[in-house]
């Protein structure tokens, strides 16, 4: 799915406030990403900083652990199963178009299957770390879907060109990947898991996507 197709998808799928801007900016790492804000409602791909693989999911369950929908790192940039919608939690007043401050707790909804990026204490299939899965749906979400945004450096709000970490609220694990790859069902794709220590392998960047304009305060 190309950027313009994604913009059309947004227009047809989401209920925009009448007073919010009607345009969205399509962006990728090859275009200027400096100072492009990531706002609630943005649809994006997350790129693993060290390996350049994209955070990915598909309607394939794990064969072990929770048996929930699997999450992997995907090598190519042109697969629509790597798009995620940035959402606030239920207990906040944040709305679409709001900027996202350092330390905010967010949810990531898989665009294709509508499930949430999730983690728990099940062991991940390859490394035995914390399993990361997709779970729930539009009306089914719990604290297992909550991730704390940690911006590397001095940034106050999330921008496309900033390195970030995502720390799972319930387990304390950081969203993590490495060069260990699956050989069968998701052949060539990397394991994504959670680890409780800060490492070079749990740094991510906002990559391709449709970045919504900031909602102006009245």
N, C-alpha and C positions, 0 to 999 in steps of 0.2 A: 504494500500500500504506500503510494507516494505522499509527499507532504500536502499537495492540494487535495488529494482524496481524503486525507486525514482531516483537513480543515472542513471539508464537506460533511464527513462523518460527525464531527463535533457539532456542526450547525443542526444536523438532523436528530442527534441523540440527546443533547443536553438542553435543559431549560435555562436559558439565560435571563437574568433580570432585565427588565425593560430599560433600566437606566444604565446598564453596563455597556461598555464598548462592544461593537459588533464585529470587530476585526481581530484576527489572530495572526501571530508572526510565526511562519515556518522557519525552522533553523536547524543547522547541522554543524558538526565540528569544522567543516570546510568553509562555512560562512562566518561572519564576525559574531563571536559569542560574548565579547566583552560587555559586561554590565547588563546582559539580558537576564531579567529577573525570572525565577521560577515561581509561579503563583499557584494557588489552589485551583484545580481544574486543568492545569497544564497536562498534556499527554506527551510523554517523553520515553526515551530509552536511556537506561543507566549503563554506562561503560565502565568496566573494571579497569582501573587506571594502569595496573601493571601488565595485564595480558591483552587489553583492548577488546575482550569479549563482552557481549551485551547480556544483561540480565534478561532471562527468557523463561517462559512457561508454555505448556501445551497440554492438551487433554490426554495425558499419559500418566497413570498413577505410579508411585513408587512400588517396587516389588517387595519392599521390606519396610520396617519402621511403621509410620502412621498409615501407609497406603493411600495417602492423599495425593493430589495433583503435584507432579514433580516440578521443580525449579532448577534451571541449569544456566550455564554461561554459553552463549551461542556465538560462533566465530564470524558470521556474516552480518552485514549491516542492513540488509534489505528484507528481513523477515518481520511480518506484522505481529507475530507472537511475542515480540520483544517490547511492545508498547505498554506503558503503565500510566494510569491516571493518578495524579497526586490529589489526595483527599484529606480533609481535616478529620479529627475524631468526632464522635457524637456529642461529647461534652464540652464543646467549644463554640464560640460565636463566630469563628472564622468562616468566611464565605468565598465563593469563587471569585478570583481576581485579586484576593489579598496576597501580599507578600508573605514569605515564610521565614520567621526569625530563627537564628541559631538557638538550638535547644528545644524547638517546637516538636511536639509529638504528631506524627503524620501517619497516614495509611497509604499504601500503594495498591490500586485495583488493577488487575490484569485486564486489558482492554477487551480481548477476545472472549475470555471465559467468564468475566465479571467476578472472579474470585479474588481474595485478598492475599497479599504477601504475608506469610504466617511463619511462626516458629514455635518450638516447644522442646521438650527434653528427649524426644526420640533421637536415636543416633543416625547421623547421615550415612549414606550407603558406602562411600569409598573411604573416607578418613575417620569415621566414627565421631565426628564433632556433632554439634547441634543441627538437626535436620531443619531445612527451610523448605516450605511447601506453599501451595496455594489452597485456600480453604474458604468455605462460606459462600456468600452471594450478596446480592443487592440489599436484602433485608436481614442478613445473617453475618454479624461481625462482632468480635469480642476483643479483649485486650491482647490476645495472641497475635493480633494484626497491628499492634502499635509499635512504631519505630521512632526513636529520638534522633532528630537531625543534628549532627555535629559538624560544623564547618571548620575546616582546617585553616589556620591563619587568623586574620583579624576581621573577617567578614561578619557583618551583622545580620544580613538576610541572604537567602540562598540565591546565587547567580549561576548561570550556565558554566562559566569558566572556572568555578571554584571546586577544589577537591573536598569531598565530604566523606563522613562515615555515617552509617545508620546503625544505631544500637537498639536491639530488641528490648522492650521495656520489661517483659515478664522474666526473661532468662538472663539478661545482661549481655547476650552474645552480639558481636558485631557482624553485620552482613559481610561475607567473606567468600572469596573464590581463590583458585590456585590452578596450576597446570595439570592436575590429575583429571583424566578424561574417562568418560564412560565408553565401554567397548561394544555394548549391545543395543538396548532399546534407544538410547540417545547417543549413538556412536559419534565420537568426535566432539561432543559437548562436554564442558567442564562441570565439575561438581560445584554447587553453591551451597554453603553451609553457614553456621554461626560459630564464632570462637569468642572466648571471653577476654582475650587480650588484644590490645591495639597492636596491629602488625601492618607491614607495608601492603599485604594482600587484602586488607579490608578498606581500601580507599576507592572511591567511585567518582565519576563525573557525569553530569547531565549531558546527553549527546543529542541525537536527532529527535525532533518532535515538533509539536505545535505549542508555542509559548503564548499564553493569553496575556492581554494587556492588563496593567494594574488598574483595579477599580478605584476611581477617584473618590476621596472622602468628601462629603458635603458639609 
